[in-house]
Each structure stands twice: as C-alpha cells, then as structure tokens.
Amino acid sequence: MGKNTVTTLVSKLITAEETYPVRHPVLRKGRPIATCILAGDELSDTFHVGGFLEDKLVAVASFYNANHADHKFTEAAQLRGMAVLDEYHGHGFGKQLLLSGEELLKKKEKTTVWMNARVSAVGFYANLGYHKVGPIFEIPLVGEHYVMFKKI
C-alpha cells in the first residue's frame, strides 16, 4: 500500500486491553506494557475504538467522559491514547478513526472533544478542526503538549 492511498478503515468498538498492541509501540515504546493502561480505561462510560484493515488492528483511540480542570467545556469527552501503527501513517487512518469516534460521541450527546495533544500531532488535529487553548506544557516521560478542543 503506497503512501496517500485511500483505503477504508473499518472502525469497531474494542476493549481497553485490545488497544495495547497499538498504544505500546506508538505511545509507550521502550517502556513497560503496563504504561499503556490509562486511568479511566475500565469505566463504563469510556469507550475504545479500533481501526481495522481486514482483520489487522492498525489504529486505536479512547474516549472518556471527562471535562478539563481549567477549561470547562460543555458536554465534553476527552480523547486519549490515539495511535496509528507507524507503518500505516499517511493513509488517512487516524482521520477516519477520529471522525468515527466523533460520530459515536454525538450519539451520546457530547458536544466537545478535547485532548492533551503532543506537539508533533498539533498539525494533524488542527487540520481536523481542533484548536489549541492555553500554553504548552510538559507531561513527564511523554513530552510537550497543548490542550486542544473541537465542537462537534
């Protein structure tokens, strides 16, 4: 599959544990697999979306019923653990997965999605209508981030 090839990703709800094989190499490389477990993964109002090419899981995103401590968004959900396996970058799979998650959030009557976006991902999120709010900040062992949000 060449770069920029348009292929449809099939999005399905998955368990938190099913996200780890994608979260780990993309977001926690070189660290223990246990670092892939995020607070709130197990909550009943959290959901996890997997992006599949045939039967292969290549992208994941998790959505939590959570507001931001400093930026009080209305009917908000937090995106965490968004990851696409490196060899599948450039095919639009991250975009397809995130838009699928946004549609599920609308059905749950959420009106805002927010996240702590890695500096390296700000352009990706901005291209999908997300906006930075507040200053850059550091998450220990992970790197510099911005809070970003979008009304959906």
N, C-alpha and C positions, 0 to 999 in steps of 0.2 A: 504494500500500500504506500504510494508516494505521498509526500507532504502536500497538504491542502486538498487531498482527495475528500470529496464529500461522501461520507458513509453514515447511515443512520445508526445511532446507538439505541439499544433497547434499554429503557430505564425501568427498574423494578425495585420495590421495597426489599431491603435486606436487613439482617441483624447487625448489631454493632460489631460482633466478632468477625463477620464476613468482610468488614471494611479493613481489617488489619493487614491483609496481604498487599493492599494498595497504600494505605496510610504509612506503613512502616518504611518501605524503600523511598517513598517520596518525601514524607514529612519528618521521619524519625530515623533516618539512615544512620547506622553505626551505634544506635542506642538500643537498649533492651526493648523487646516487643511489648512489654508492659507499658511503655511510654505511649503506646497507641491508644490506651484506654483513656477516654476523656470523661471528665466529671459530667454527669447527666446522661451518658450514653444509655443507661438502663431505664431511664424514666419513661413512664407510659405515654407521655406527650412528646417524646423525642422520636424522630423517625430518620432512617438512614436510606439513602437511595444509591443503588449501584447501576453503573452503566456497562452493558454487556455487548460485546461483539461475538455473535453466535453464543457460545457458552462461556466465553472468557470474560471475567470481570476486569475492566481496564480503568474504571473511574469510580470515585465514591464522593459522597457529600452527606453531611449530617446536619439536621435542623432541630434546634432546641427552642422550647417555649421560654424565651428569656429576654428581658429588657436589659439595656445598658445602664450601669450605675450612674454615669454622668450625663448621658444623652437620653432623655426619656422619650422614646419613640412610642407611637400608638400601635396597639395590636402587633407587637413585634415578635420576630423569631430570629434567632442567631444561627448563622451558618458557621460550622466548624468542620475541620478535617476534610476539606475539599482537596482532592488529589486525583491526578491522572498519571498513570504509569509513563515514565519518561519516553519510552519507545512509541507512545501513542499521542504525543504532543503534536500540535499543528494540524489536527484533523477536525477541529471544532467539537470534540467530545466534551470538553469542560463546559463549553457554552450550552450544548444540548442538555447535559445533566443538570446544570444550574437552572435553566429555564423550566425543565421538568419539575424540579423541586419547588420553584416559584409557583407553578400551577397547583401543586398539591397544597401549598400554603394558602393560596387564595380560597381553596375549598374549605380550609379550616378557619376562614375569615381573618387571616392575617393581612395586614396592610403594609408592613415594613419588614425588610430583611436587612440585617446588619452583620458585620463580621469584623474581626481583627485581621486585616489583610497584610500579608507580608509585602514589604516594599517591592519585591520582584514581581508581585502579582497585581499591583495597583492598576497598571495599564489594561490588563485583562478585564478587571472588574469595571473600570471606567468605561470601556467600550460596550459594556452591557448595561450602562445607565446608573452605575453606583457612584456615589460622591464621597470624597474624604470629608471628615469632620474632626476637628481637633488636631493637636500636634502629633508628630511622630513619637513613638515610644518603643521601648525595648521589652521583649519577653525573654527572660533568661533561658539560655540554651537553645533558643529558637531564632531570635533576631529582631530587627526593626520592623515595626508595623504601623499602620494607620487604622483608625476606625473608619469604616465605610458603610454606607447605607443606601437603600433604594426603596422608594414607594412602589408597591406592586398593585 
